[in-house]
Amino acid sequence: MDTENLALVREALMLTLLVSAPILGAGLLVGLVISLLQAVTQVQEQTLAFVPKIVAMVLVAILLLGWIGSQISVFAERMFGG
């Protein structure tokens, strides 16, 4: 019984990583581009780095909402035996 519970927790954590990876990746990519632009232009405004990352992450989350929902739905059906 403990190994089954451990497998379910492992699967839930892997699903969390799978679902969050594209959103975090978008934030990382936009942050890298903004950092390069700030280094080139020597503009060190903190909001200039923060706002585009948030906007990009929200847009990616909205675009992937259907896929994220289906992944969580499949996992929930497996968890609750539906």
N, C-alpha and C positions, 0 to 999 in steps of 0.2 A: 504494500500500500504506500509506503514512503517513497519508493522509487517512482511510482506512478505520479504522486504529487510533485516530486522533484522534476519529472519530465514535463508536467503541465506548467510549472513555474518557469522552466527553461524555455519552453515554447512561447510563453507570454512575453518573456524578456526579448527573445529573438524577434517576435512580431513588433514589439515596441521599437527596437532598433531599425527594423525594416521600414516601418511607417515613418519614423522621424528622420531617417537618413537623407531623403531628398530635400526636406525643409532645411535641415541644418547645413547640408551641402550648398544650397542656394545662398544662405547667409554667409558661409565661409567664402564662397566665390565672390560675392558682391563686396565683402569686407576686404578681400585681397585686392580687388580692382580699385576700390576707394583708397586703400592704403598706398598703392602705387601712384595714383593720381595726386594724393597729398604729398608724397615724397618728391614727385616731379615738380609740383607747383609750390611747394613749401607752405601750403595752407594747412594749418593744424587745428581746424575747428572740429570739436568732438561731435556736434550734432550732424555734421556733414557725413561722418562715418556711421552714426547710429541710425538715422532715419531711413536711408536707402536699404540697409540690411533688414530692418523691420518690414518695410514695404515689400521687398523681394520675398521674404519668408511668408508673409501673409498671402501674397499672390500665388506662390507655389502651393501653399496649403489649400487655397480655394480651388486651384486647377486640379489638384490631386484628391479632392474631397470624395469623389465617387470611388476611386480606387481604395482609398483609406477605409471608407465605409464598408466596402465589400470584403476587404481583408479582415476587418474586425468582426464582421457578420459571420464569415466562415469560421473564424476561431470561436466565436460565441456559440454557434450551432454545434461545433465539436465538443465544447466544454459542457454544455447543458443537454447534450444528447438529443438534439432536435433533428 
